[in-house]
Every structure is written in C-alpha cells, then in structure tokens.
Amino acid sequence: MRRFRHTKVLERGAHALICAVWLFSFFPPLSQLGLISGPTTFILPFLVLALSMAFRWWWIRGLGALVAAYGYVAYYWRPGHTSFAFSVVHMPGILLRQVVTSFAGLSLADPLQTFLFVCCVAIVYWIVAYASYRSRLWMFYNVLAIVVLAVVDGNTPVHPSGELVVVVALFLVVLGLNQLQRVSFFAAAGSKPGIRFYPAVLALVAIGLLVGYATPKEPPLWPNPLGKGPDGGGGGGGIQTIGYQLDNSHLGGSFVASDEQVLSVTSPYPTYLRGQTLSTYTGKGWTSAQLTDAQMSQQTVGQKISSVGAYTYHNLPSVAFNQTITVDSDSVNTSDLLGGYRVDNVLKLPGTYQNHFAIDTAQGNIQAPNLQQGESYEVETEELQDPYAVLMKDDTPVSGVEAKVPSDVAQNDLQLPSELPQDVGALARHIVEESGAKTEYAAVMAIIQYLQANYTYQTTDVPVPGKRQDYVEQFLFESKVGYCNNFSSATAVMLRTLGVPTRWVTGFAAGSQDFSDASSTNKYIITNDDAHSWVEVYFPDYGWIPFDPTPNFQMPFAAPKETASTPPSSPSASTPPKAQPPARQPTPQPAGAQGGGSTTRFWSDSRMVHAALWGLCGCLLAAAVVLFASRTKWMLYRLERQWQIEPRRAFARAYGLLWRRLRRQYRIDRAATLRELWPFASHVGIAQAEYTAWVQAAERVLYGGEPLSGEDAAAMRQSTMNWLRLLYQSKRRHNSPIDDIDPTR
C-alpha cells in the first residue's frame, strides 16, 4: 500500500515537473526581449513549486509558493556581503514597509515588486498544472503558446526555436500521460500498461522531432511585418527608434531620430556618460562577461570606490569634479549607473538598500536602482586629460601586448566566438601591416583611421545580420555602411584578433549646453539622439583607455587644471545625430539583481516595531498550527451546521467524505455497494441496527429520490456524523490495494 501511495506521489511529481519546465521555457525569450532579467535564477523557485505540487493538499502548494517567492527575494535582494539568514530575518520588515508605502500612493519598488512577480508566476504555474490534466484545455494552452512564440520568432530579433521544440514535445508527453491514466483506470488488476505505453509515447515524440528537424524548410511566403528580410537580414532591416538600451545581444537595422530629452547633466566639463560596458561578443551583438561573486564589490554611497584604478585607468593625468545627473524620462534605465569616465565616488544615489551599491570589477559597471523621472544623483568624476600624447610614447609592441595582459582581462576581453570568420582577422592584420604600425597605440589608430576613411556613417538602409551571418563581417565586407555600433564593434573585434584586449561601451555622448539659464553654463541636455557607443582598449602600463572610432565624433577630455576656467565646448555640438540603433525595449526592474531595492532602515528606526512584527508572525503561525491540528473538528462542525439548513446537501457531502475515508483506510473496491460496508462499520463500533437503518434511509434518498426531512433527517444526521467521527478518530491505516488519491487533484 505504501509503495502504491508513493507511486502516486511520484507520478504527480513528474507531472508537476513537466509543467514547470513547460512554463520555464518562456523565460529565456522574455529575457532576450528585455522584459525580465536573470531567467536562470527562477530555476530553484520552479523546483520548489513542482515539489509542492506533488502533494494533493492545497496548503502545501500555497506554502510552496510563499517559500519560493520569499526565498527568492531574501537571496537576491539581500545587502551585499550579508548572509542569507540575515536577509531572511529582516526581509519581512522591508516588505511590510514597502506595502505601507505603496498604499500611501507611491510607486511599487523592489523587493516587494519582485516578491509579487514570483507570486504571480506561482499562480500561472497552478493554472498550467490544472490545464495539463484536462486534454482539451491543455491543447488550447499549447496552441496559444505556439502562436505567441511564433510571433516573437517572426517579428523580433529573438528566435525561440529551442523553446518551440520543448513546448511541442512536452505537449505530446502530457497528452500521453493523460491517456495512460485513462487506460490504467480500466486495466485489469495486475496488468502494467505503463510498460507498453511509455516507450510508445517517447518513440512518437522522438520520431516527430526528428521528422520536423529533417524536413526541408521553405522560405516565408510573405514579408516580415517589421521589414526585415529572410533570416532576419535583408536590405534595410527594421526601422527602430534611437535610444539607449541595455540589451545589445542583437545589433543591426536602421533607426529614426528622437530628440526626446532624457537626462540633464550639471558638470564643469562635457563628458561622455559611460553606462554599460560589455565584454562578450556573440557574433550578433554584445553581452556581459560571466561574472563570479569575487568580481562583484560592494560599495557605500559617499565613500571612495575602492581599487577603482585596477579596472579603469592609472598613471595618467586627470581632473576631478562633481557631476549631478537628473533623469528626465522613464525611457532611460539607470540600473547600470551613467557617469563620466571614471566615477570615483557616488555622492548621492536614491533608492539604494542601506546606502549600498555594487560594482562589477571585471567590466567597471556600477549596479544601481532604476531611477524614475525627476530623480537625480551625484557622482565624483575623475576625467582623463588627453591621454593620447602619453600613449604615443608608449613603445609596447602590438605583438607583445597579449603576453603582458592579466589572466582575467585575457579571459574576458580577448574572447571571440569560435565561428568568427577568418577574413575579419586577416583584414585587421593587413591594416596594421600596410600602415607600418608597430606599437599598440599605432595599431589602434590605424584601424580607427581605416574604418573612418573607407566606411560610411549612415542610419538608414542598415541591414540586420542573418542567422548564420556575423555582425562585424557583414559591416566590413558587405554593407560597408552603419553607425556607432558598427564602427565600435568592428574596432573591438579586429583589435581582439590582434591580441589587444578591447571592451565595448554604451552610453551617451556629451549632449549640448543649455544656455536657457543665464546664471550657469555648466548644464548639458542629453536626448535620445545622443545615445552612443565606443570602445575601451587595454594598455598594460595605463589600463583601460576610451577611443571613439565613429566618423565625426571625438572623445572629450578634461582641460588641464590651469585652464579649467575655460572648459572646452562639447565636440558633439557640430556632429551629426548620435546613433544607438536597436529600439529600446521596455526593461522593467530586473528580477534577480542582488543588492538592489528601495532604501529602508526599518529595523534601525524602531526595535519595538521589529519585535512587534515578529510577535505578530509568531501569533499567525501559532494560529495556523492550531487551525491545521483542529481542521477535522472544524469540518465536522460546519457539516453539523449545514444539516440544520440543507439536510440533503449536507448528506451528499457527508456521503462523499465517508466513502473517501473508507477507501483510505480499508480494502474497498470502487464497485462496492452500501450493503457491503457492514464489516467496516462494525470495525469502528457502529451497531448493526443503526447500520441497517442508515443503509435503508440512504438507499431511499439516493436511489428512490425521497426527500430528507423530519425524523429521517435527524436519524440520518446522527448515524452519518457518528460514523465519520469514529473513522477520523481511527489512527491506524489498514492495508488496502487501492488509494483514493486521484492524480488529477
């Protein structure tokens, strides 16, 4: 019997795990679309939800959802360098305060926002699990899922081909499991239909996938509604709106200008605003390097950032000054903090958790909250004076750079995809040889000058690379037109083929001075048109130095201190519109960014509130334990009350509970009749006369359709409730070949 019960639990667990995998398969495409971040961080919550779904009791499933959501925010939104246990203890206060704040009319913030998101994911998972046991509803859900994934595949740069295969395969597997349950219900005792059924289902799925993979695919019969050619390429690409974005995994395509004001900067010098630095080139675009915990450093607002020279620049002249940056549009995501190169101190930053933020010491990205329109922050910037005069005197040969590069820089910033076409590296070597460049700086300038002289800056009719086409190769050898993303990516990739570490940077150009305020000339207006990208090149003796290879753009540097009273004007004032191609996709607050969230000092403000909250939690937990322990008494009490109002309905409910309990405790066949229950009634202490009267009355009600009222109702209530109480008081579970736990429940 125990073995059979465990088999049922395992079957439900397998079914629950399949549903979890089915729903999780939508998370990677959502991440690539910029709607969520960190999809792999949801693996553990899905496992918790699947484990809780293996049990039939609703309270275990609800508890599993709460554990998944609470554990997720407690781990990923804990302050840096604090233990998970510390976060578990303090997170209730943070969530409670944010609930109060949200009711006060303020915007929803993390970690409460993420907690609610995971709870919503749990609800969707329950709906999917419910539908998976109902074949028609399951078919509807899968048809809808396939349509959604197909629309994403055909109308966005994201191509969820693997996810489509997973969805279809799991769709067929679940249909097979449902059919097996129907067959097993009518199977003869001792037969094992699963032995013949499982191989057939798996073979059917495997054959279907193999045929689908091997069948020739015809090209599309109608054009892509977004204007892209076959395979995502084609002339012209999709038309997008210029703007700063964090998802640069798929580059290419034309764009239209937008003069929407997004930032305003108060600064004595015009500077590029460095936002996100990326190290991994995929052949289609740029993504972040795979970081370890040791490469994430916690910093405090108002304190100097430690060891910043180790991952930026050093041994070069610079000028320090403060910048105040105001967010003028919600279209800009500041989760990678924007600032001049380099930021030595974050002086003011709203929305941090306990005044802490994190910095990525591999790429130099500052992790910060996504600020809203009207919010501002202040940073201390250490801006380079023109470093190129110093670099011209550096005699490091370009062929010897790689040998002098630290191992972590070599691993991240010399990375190239294995399928990178060889002609890209061949062109880089040809440029260096033809120019006669011997030093690293000379090689960098040779490639930049070659690109500016032989390729055209253009924002229209810019293609998108096809599925098997490299983004840089397409620009260098086919289209030969593009904007900042094309020029900067080509520079970075070609330098890497020469063994020169290079990383790709996105942010904003300097913008234009705001002369509307006569009292100050230190204010700069940044629009979407100022979105820009450039490169940083590693020099062994000086660190990371910025270069801008885009034609008609020039990297601004700080003037020497003695001439600081007359800062140079921004070089971007006379340049063409700044380019940042792919349309900015809506990027909500990342789910799973460690150390973020709204500022809260709930516990330091009031220890009494802390103690009161945990006292309340303790009371609620004790109440839950009491209710669970007395659930049978409450059920019987409610049933007694129902007998007084609706006897017939109460009898129907009690009759179902009686059969359910009998099947759980005794060897009773599903085809057994009421008159065959006497041995079991006798076993718990029911008198034969009482049992006989109960059977006769039940048959009159169930089969004769007679009303249940008067003395018959009172006698029926007394006998039924007495039997139920005796059954629930019996703690021993008798050996039985069947189990009433329906796998669909």
FITOR-818730 format. One record per residue (C-alpha): residue in one letter; x, y, z. Coordinates in steps of 0.25 Angstrom, whole numbers. Example, Ala and Ser with C-alpha at 12.3 -4.5 7.8 and 13.67 -1.06 7.14 Angstrom:
2
REC:zadren:east:north:up
REC:A:49:-18:31
REC:S:55:-4:29
This chain:
745
REC:zadren:east:north:up
REC:M:0:0:0
REC:R:11:10:4
REC:R:18:6:-9
REC:F:6:10:-17
REC:R:4:23:-10
REC:H:18:27:-13
REC:T:16:23:-27
REC:K:4:33:-28
REC:V:13:44:-22
REC:L:24:41:-32
REC:E:14:42:-43
REC:R:9:55:-39
REC:G:23:60:-36
REC:A:27:56:-50
REC:H:15:63:-56
REC:A:17:75:-48
REC:L:32:76:-52
REC:I:28:75:-67
REC:C:18:87:-65
REC:A:30:95:-58
REC:V:39:92:-70
REC:W:28:96:-80
REC:L:25:109:-73
REC:F:40:112:-71
REC:S:43:110:-85
REC:F:37:124:-88
REC:F:46:131:-78
REC:P:59:132:-87
REC:P:51:138:-99
REC:L:45:148:-89
REC:S:59:151:-84
REC:Q:64:153:-98
REC:L:53:163:-101
REC:G:57:171:-89
REC:L:44:168:-81
REC:I:51:161:-69
REC:S:66:158:-66
REC:G:73:146:-59
REC:P:64:135:-65
REC:T:73:124:-59
REC:T:70:130:-45
REC:F:56:125:-46
REC:I:60:110:-47
REC:L:60:108:-32
REC:P:46:115:-30
REC:F:41:106:-41
REC:L:46:93:-34
REC:V:40:98:-21
REC:L:27:100:-28
REC:A:28:86:-35
REC:L:31:79:-21
REC:S:19:85:-14
REC:M:10:81:-26
REC:A:14:67:-24
REC:F:5:67:-12
REC:R:-10:68:-12
REC:W:-12:78:-1
REC:W:-15:92:-4
REC:W:-8:97:8
REC:I:5:91:4
REC:R:4:97:-10
REC:G:1:111:-4
REC:L:13:109:5
REC:G:22:105:-6
REC:A:18:118:-14
REC:L:21:126:-2
REC:V:34:119:1
REC:A:38:121:-14
REC:A:35:136:-14
REC:Y:41:139:0
REC:G:53:131:-2
REC:Y:56:138:-16
REC:V:55:152:-11
REC:A:62:149:2
REC:Y:74:143:-6
REC:Y:75:152:-18
REC:W:71:165:-11
REC:R:80:164:1
REC:P:90:174:4
REC:G:104:171:-2
REC:H:113:163:7
REC:T:102:159:17
REC:S:97:145:20
REC:F:85:139:14
REC:A:80:136:29
REC:F:81:151:32
REC:S:73:155:20
REC:V:62:144:24
REC:V:61:151:37
REC:H:60:165:32
REC:M:52:163:19
REC:P:38:163:26
REC:G:41:177:31
REC:I:45:182:18
REC:L:33:176:10
REC:L:23:182:21
REC:R:29:196:20
REC:Q:28:195:5
REC:V:14:190:6
REC:V:10:202:14
REC:T:18:212:5
REC:S:11:206:-7
REC:F:-3:208:-1
REC:A:1:223:2
REC:G:1:225:-13
REC:L:16:224:-16
REC:S:21:214:-27
REC:L:23:200:-25
REC:A:38:196:-23
REC:D:47:184:-21
REC:P:48:175:-13
REC:L:33:176:-12
REC:Q:31:177:-27
REC:T:39:164:-29
REC:F:32:157:-18
REC:L:19:159:-24
REC:F:24:155:-38
REC:V:29:142:-33
REC:C:15:140:-26
REC:C:8:143:-40
REC:V:18:133:-46
REC:A:13:123:-36
REC:I:-2:126:-39
REC:V:1:124:-54
REC:Y:8:111:-51
REC:W:-4:106:-44
REC:I:-13:109:-55
REC:V:-4:102:-65
REC:A:-3:90:-56
REC:Y:-18:90:-55
REC:A:-20:91:-70
REC:S:-10:79:-72
REC:Y:-19:69:-66
REC:R:-30:73:-76
REC:S:-27:70:-90
REC:R:-35:80:-97
REC:L:-31:92:-89
REC:W:-17:87:-90
REC:M:-18:87:-105
REC:F:-23:101:-105
REC:Y:-12:106:-96
REC:N:-1:100:-105
REC:V:-7:105:-118
REC:L:-7:119:-111
REC:A:7:117:-107
REC:I:12:113:-120
REC:V:5:125:-127
REC:V:12:134:-117
REC:L:26:128:-119
REC:A:24:128:-134
REC:V:20:143:-134
REC:V:32:146:-125
REC:D:41:138:-135
REC:G:36:145:-147
REC:N:35:159:-142
REC:T:46:161:-133
REC:P:61:159:-132
REC:V:59:147:-123
REC:H:57:134:-129
REC:P:52:124:-118
REC:S:54:111:-127
REC:G:58:102:-116
REC:E:47:107:-107
REC:L:37:103:-118
REC:V:42:89:-119
REC:V:42:88:-103
REC:V:27:93:-103
REC:V:23:83:-114
REC:A:30:71:-108
REC:L:24:74:-94
REC:F:10:76:-100
REC:L:11:62:-106
REC:V:17:56:-94
REC:V:6:61:-85
REC:L:-5:56:-95
REC:G:1:43:-94
REC:L:1:43:-79
REC:N:-13:47:-78
REC:Q:-17:35:-88
REC:L:-9:26:-79
REC:Q:-17:30:-67
REC:R:-30:27:-74
REC:V:-24:13:-79
REC:S:-19:10:-65
REC:F:-33:12:-59
REC:F:-40:1:-67
REC:A:-28:-8:-68
REC:A:-29:-22:-61
REC:A:-23:-24:-48
REC:G:-8:-27:-48
REC:S:-6:-22:-62
REC:K:5:-12:-65
REC:P:0:-3:-76
REC:G:11:7:-74
REC:I:22:-3:-78
REC:R:16:-3:-92
REC:F:11:11:-92
REC:Y:23:19:-88
REC:P:32:14:-99
REC:A:22:17:-110
REC:V:20:31:-105
REC:L:34:34:-104
REC:A:37:28:-118
REC:L:25:36:-124
REC:V:31:49:-118
REC:A:45:45:-123
REC:I:40:42:-137
REC:G:32:55:-138
REC:L:44:63:-134
REC:L:53:56:-144
REC:V:44:58:-155
REC:G:42:72:-152
REC:Y:57:75:-151
REC:A:60:67:-164
REC:T:49:73:-173
REC:P:53:84:-183
REC:K:48:97:-179
REC:E:42:107:-189
REC:P:45:121:-189
REC:P:34:131:-183
REC:L:22:133:-193
REC:W:20:148:-188
REC:P:29:158:-184
REC:N:33:161:-169
REC:P:23:172:-164
REC:L:35:179:-157
REC:G:42:180:-170
REC:K:54:170:-168
REC:G:58:161:-180
REC:P:59:146:-179
REC:D:66:140:-168
REC:G:66:153:-160
REC:G:74:160:-171
REC:G:71:167:-183
REC:G:73:181:-188
REC:G:69:192:-179
REC:G:66:184:-167
REC:G:55:188:-157
REC:I:52:203:-154
REC:Q:54:206:-140
REC:T:55:218:-131
REC:I:68:222:-126
REC:G:71:221:-111
REC:Y:80:216:-100
REC:Q:77:201:-97
REC:L:83:190:-88
REC:D:80:179:-97
REC:N:91:179:-108
REC:S:91:164:-111
REC:H:85:166:-125
REC:L:90:178:-133
REC:G:87:184:-146
REC:G:76:191:-154
REC:S:72:205:-157
REC:F:67:215:-148
REC:V:59:228:-147
REC:A:64:240:-139
REC:S:57:244:-126
REC:D:60:258:-119
REC:E:53:254:-106
REC:Q:61:260:-94
REC:V:65:248:-85
REC:L:76:254:-76
REC:S:81:267:-71
REC:V:95:268:-66
REC:T:102:279:-57
REC:S:117:278:-60
REC:P:128:287:-62
REC:Y:133:279:-73
REC:P:126:272:-85
REC:T:127:257:-83
REC:Y:122:244:-90
REC:L:113:237:-80
REC:R:118:223:-79
REC:G:107:214:-76
REC:Q:109:199:-79
REC:T:122:192:-82
REC:L:121:178:-89
REC:S:132:168:-91
REC:T:126:156:-99
REC:Y:124:157:-114
REC:T:114:147:-119
REC:G:114:149:-134
REC:K:101:156:-133
REC:G:104:167:-122
REC:W:110:168:-108
REC:T:106:162:-95
REC:S:112:163:-81
REC:A:124:154:-77
REC:Q:121:143:-68
REC:L:124:149:-54
REC:T:127:142:-41
REC:D:124:147:-27
REC:A:138:151:-25
REC:Q:137:161:-37
REC:M:125:168:-30
REC:S:129:178:-20
REC:Q:120:185:-10
REC:Q:122:200:-9
REC:T:115:210:0
REC:V:109:224:-4
REC:G:118:235:0
REC:Q:131:227:1
REC:K:142:226:-9
REC:I:141:214:-18
REC:S:152:204:-14
REC:S:163:200:-24
REC:V:156:207:-36
REC:G:169:209:-43
REC:A:171:194:-44
REC:Y:159:192:-54
REC:T:159:206:-61
REC:Y:172:214:-64
REC:H:184:218:-56
REC:N:197:226:-57
REC:L:190:237:-66
REC:P:187:252:-63
REC:S:173:254:-59
REC:V:164:265:-53
REC:A:153:262:-42
REC:F:140:269:-42
REC:N:125:266:-38
REC:Q:114:263:-47
REC:T:99:264:-44
REC:I:91:256:-53
REC:T:75:257:-54
REC:V:66:247:-60
REC:D:57:254:-69
REC:S:50:242:-76
REC:D:46:228:-71
REC:S:51:223:-84
REC:V:65:222:-78
REC:N:69:210:-70
REC:T:80:214:-59
REC:S:82:200:-53
REC:D:96:202:-59
REC:L:99:216:-54
REC:L:102:226:-64
REC:G:114:236:-61
REC:G:127:241:-67
REC:Y:139:232:-68
REC:R:143:229:-58
REC:V:133:230:-45
REC:D:142:230:-33
REC:N:131:233:-23
REC:V:116:232:-23
REC:L:112:244:-14
REC:K:97:243:-15
REC:L:88:232:-20
REC:P:73:230:-17
REC:G:67:216:-16
REC:T:79:208:-10
REC:Y:78:198:0
REC:Q:84:203:13
REC:N:93:212:5
REC:H:100:201:-2
REC:F:102:198:-17
REC:A:111:188:-25
REC:I:121:190:-35
REC:D:126:180:-46
REC:T:141:180:-45
REC:A:142:172:-58
REC:Q:135:182:-67
REC:G:134:194:-58
REC:N:119:195:-58
REC:I:112:201:-46
REC:Q:100:194:-41
REC:A:89:204:-37
REC:P:74:205:-35
REC:N:66:208:-48
REC:L:63:223:-44
REC:Q:50:229:-48
REC:Q:47:242:-56
REC:G:50:254:-47
REC:E:61:247:-38
REC:S:75:251:-38
REC:Y:88:246:-33
REC:E:102:252:-32
REC:V:116:246:-35
REC:E:130:250:-33
REC:T:137:248:-47
REC:E:152:247:-50
REC:E:152:251:-64
REC:L:165:248:-73
REC:Q:173:259:-79
REC:D:176:256:-93
REC:P:184:242:-91
REC:Y:187:240:-106
REC:A:200:249:-105
REC:V:205:240:-94
REC:L:201:227:-101
REC:M:208:231:-114
REC:K:221:230:-106
REC:D:218:216:-101
REC:D:227:206:-108
REC:T:219:193:-105
REC:P:219:186:-118
REC:V:205:181:-123
REC:S:211:167:-124
REC:G:215:167:-109
REC:V:202:172:-103
REC:E:195:159:-100
REC:A:207:154:-92
REC:K:206:165:-83
REC:V:191:164:-80
REC:P:186:159:-67
REC:S:179:146:-68
REC:D:165:151:-64
REC:V:166:162:-75
REC:A:171:152:-85
REC:Q:159:142:-82
REC:N:148:153:-83
REC:D:153:163:-93
REC:L:161:155:-103
REC:Q:149:146:-105
REC:L:144:143:-119
REC:P:133:134:-124
REC:S:139:121:-130
REC:E:131:123:-143
REC:L:137:137:-145
REC:P:140:138:-160
REC:Q:155:138:-162
REC:D:155:149:-172
REC:V:152:159:-160
REC:G:165:156:-154
REC:A:172:156:-168
REC:L:167:170:-170
REC:A:172:175:-157
REC:R:186:169:-159
REC:H:186:175:-173
REC:I:182:189:-168
REC:V:193:189:-158
REC:E:204:183:-167
REC:E:200:194:-178
REC:S:201:205:-168
REC:G:214:201:-163
REC:A:209:201:-148
REC:K:218:194:-138
REC:T:213:199:-125
REC:E:199:196:-119
REC:Y:195:211:-119
REC:A:199:212:-134
REC:A:191:199:-137
REC:V:179:204:-130
REC:M:179:217:-138
REC:A:182:210:-151
REC:I:169:202:-150
REC:I:161:214:-146
REC:Q:166:223:-157
REC:Y:164:211:-167
REC:L:149:210:-163
REC:Q:147:225:-163
REC:A:153:226:-177
REC:N:147:214:-184
REC:Y:133:212:-178
REC:T:121:222:-178
REC:Y:113:227:-166
REC:Q:99:224:-169
REC:T:86:222:-161
REC:T:77:217:-172
REC:D:77:204:-180
REC:V:86:198:-170
REC:P:84:182:-170
REC:V:82:172:-159
REC:P:91:160:-160
REC:G:85:147:-164
REC:K:84:135:-155
REC:R:98:130:-160
REC:Q:104:143:-162
REC:D:114:151:-153
REC:Y:110:165:-150
REC:V:124:171:-152
REC:E:127:163:-164
REC:Q:114:168:-171
REC:F:118:182:-168
REC:L:133:180:-172
REC:F:131:173:-185
REC:E:116:174:-190
REC:S:108:187:-185
REC:K:120:196:-182
REC:V:110:206:-176
REC:G:106:207:-162
REC:Y:107:216:-149
REC:C:114:216:-136
REC:N:110:201:-132
REC:N:116:196:-146
REC:F:129:205:-145
REC:S:131:202:-130
REC:S:128:187:-131
REC:A:137:185:-143
REC:T:149:193:-136
REC:A:147:184:-123
REC:V:147:171:-131
REC:M:158:174:-140
REC:L:167:178:-129
REC:R:164:165:-121
REC:T:168:157:-133
REC:L:182:164:-132
REC:G:183:160:-117
REC:V:179:174:-112
REC:P:168:174:-101
REC:T:156:183:-104
REC:R:143:184:-98
REC:W:130:191:-104
REC:V:123:203:-97
REC:T:109:209:-98
REC:G:104:221:-92
REC:F:102:236:-97
REC:A:111:246:-104
REC:A:113:259:-97
REC:G:100:266:-102
REC:S:98:281:-104
REC:Q:100:292:-94
REC:D:87:298:-88
REC:F:88:313:-90
REC:S:74:316:-85
REC:D:79:318:-70
REC:A:88:331:-71
REC:S:93:328:-57
REC:S:100:315:-61
REC:T:107:310:-73
REC:N:110:296:-67
REC:K:97:289:-71
REC:Y:96:280:-82
REC:I:84:274:-89
REC:I:84:259:-93
REC:T:74:254:-103
REC:N:71:240:-109
REC:D:79:245:-121
REC:D:92:246:-112
REC:A:91:231:-109
REC:H:105:225:-114
REC:S:115:214:-113
REC:W:130:214:-113
REC:V:142:205:-109
REC:E:152:204:-97
REC:V:165:198:-101
REC:Y:175:192:-90
REC:F:189:197:-89
REC:P:197:189:-80
REC:D:204:201:-73
REC:Y:192:210:-73
REC:G:179:202:-72
REC:W:166:204:-80
REC:I:166:216:-89
REC:P:154:221:-97
REC:F:154:222:-112
REC:D:143:227:-121
REC:P:144:221:-136
REC:T:131:227:-141
REC:P:133:237:-152
REC:N:131:252:-148
REC:F:131:248:-133
REC:Q:142:252:-123
REC:M:145:247:-109
REC:P:144:259:-100
REC:F:155:260:-89
REC:A:157:270:-78
REC:A:165:282:-80
REC:P:178:284:-71
REC:K:175:289:-57
REC:E:182:303:-60
REC:T:172:305:-72
REC:A:160:299:-64
REC:S:153:313:-64
REC:T:150:312:-79
REC:P:145:298:-81
REC:P:144:293:-96
REC:S:131:292:-102
REC:S:125:279:-105
REC:P:131:273:-119
REC:S:117:267:-121
REC:A:111:281:-123
REC:S:115:281:-138
REC:T:114:266:-141
REC:P:103:258:-148
REC:P:92:252:-140
REC:K:97:242:-130
REC:A:94:227:-132
REC:Q:89:216:-124
REC:P:82:206:-133
REC:P:72:196:-127
REC:A:60:202:-121
REC:R:60:202:-106
REC:Q:52:190:-102
REC:P:43:192:-89
REC:T:53:187:-78
REC:P:46:186:-64
REC:Q:53:186:-52
REC:P:62:173:-52
REC:A:57:161:-45
REC:G:68:155:-38
REC:A:78:167:-37
REC:Q:85:165:-24
REC:G:87:177:-14
REC:G:76:186:-21
REC:G:63:191:-15
REC:S:58:203:-8
REC:T:64:209:3
REC:T:59:204:17
REC:R:64:206:31
REC:F:52:199:37
REC:W:60:191:47
REC:S:69:202:52
REC:D:58:212:53
REC:S:50:204:63
REC:R:53:191:70
REC:M:39:191:76
REC:V:33:190:62
REC:H:43:179:59
REC:A:39:171:72
REC:A:24:174:69
REC:L:25:169:55
REC:W:31:156:59
REC:G:22:155:70
REC:L:10:156:60
REC:C:17:146:51
REC:G:18:136:63
REC:C:3:138:66
REC:L:-1:136:52
REC:L:8:123:51
REC:A:2:118:64
REC:A:-12:121:59
REC:A:-9:113:46
REC:V:-3:101:54
REC:V:-16:101:63
REC:L:-25:102:51
REC:F:-18:91:44
REC:A:-18:82:56
REC:S:-33:84:58
REC:R:-37:84:43
REC:T:-45:71:45
REC:K:-53:77:57
REC:W:-56:90:49
REC:M:-60:81:37
REC:L:-70:73:45
REC:Y:-75:85:52
REC:R:-78:92:39
REC:L:-85:80:34
REC:E:-93:79:46
REC:R:-98:93:44
REC:Q:-101:90:29
REC:W:-110:78:33
REC:Q:-119:89:40
REC:I:-121:97:28
REC:E:-119:88:16
REC:P:-120:73:20
REC:R:-120:67:7
REC:R:-108:75:2
REC:A:-101:72:15
REC:F:-103:57:14
REC:A:-97:57:0
REC:R:-85:64:5
REC:A:-84:55:17
REC:Y:-87:43:8
REC:G:-75:47:-1
REC:L:-66:49:11
REC:L:-70:35:17
REC:W:-66:28:4
REC:R:-53:35:3
REC:R:-49:32:17
REC:L:-53:17:16
REC:R:-45:16:3
REC:R:-33:22:10
REC:Q:-34:12:22
REC:Y:-39:-1:17
REC:R:-39:-11:5
REC:I:-51:-6:-2
REC:D:-54:-7:-17
REC:R:-59:4:-25
REC:A:-71:-4:-29
REC:A:-75:-7:-15
REC:T:-89:-5:-10
REC:L:-95:1:3
REC:R:-99:-12:8
REC:E:-85:-17:7
REC:L:-80:-7:17
REC:W:-84:-14:29
REC:P:-71:-21:33
REC:F:-64:-7:33
REC:A:-75:0:40
REC:S:-75:-11:51
REC:H:-60:-10:52
REC:V:-61:5:57
REC:G:-72:2:66
REC:I:-85:4:59
REC:A:-97:-5:64
REC:Q:-103:-14:53
REC:A:-117:-8:56
REC:E:-112:6:54
REC:Y:-105:2:41
REC:T:-117:-5:35
REC:A:-126:7:38
REC:W:-115:16:31
REC:V:-114:8:19
REC:Q:-129:7:17
REC:A:-130:22:18
REC:A:-118:25:9
REC:E:-124:16:-2
REC:R:-137:23:-1
REC:V:-131:36:-2
REC:L:-120:33:-13
REC:Y:-128:23:-22
REC:G:-142:26:-18
REC:G:-141:41:-19
REC:E:-149:43:-6
REC:P:-147:56:2
REC:L:-139:56:14
REC:S:-146:63:26
REC:G:-152:61:39
REC:E:-148:49:48
REC:D:-142:42:36
REC:A:-132:54:34
REC:A:-129:55:49
REC:A:-126:39:50
REC:M:-118:40:37
REC:R:-110:52:42
REC:Q:-107:45:55
REC:S:-103:32:49
REC:T:-94:38:38
REC:M:-87:48:47
REC:N:-85:37:57
REC:W:-78:28:47
REC:L:-70:40:41
REC:R:-65:43:55
REC:L:-61:29:58
REC:L:-54:28:45
REC:Y:-46:41:47
REC:Q:-42:36:61
REC:S:-37:23:56
REC:K:-22:26:54
REC:R:-18:13:48
REC:R:-17:12:33
REC:H:-21:-2:28
REC:N:-14:-10:17
REC:S:-22:-7:4
REC:P:-19:-9:-10
REC:I:-24:4:-15
REC:D:-23:18:-12
REC:D:-33:29:-14
REC:I:-23:40:-17
REC:D:-27:44:-31
REC:P:-15:48:-39
REC:T:-23:60:-45
REC:R:-25:66:-31
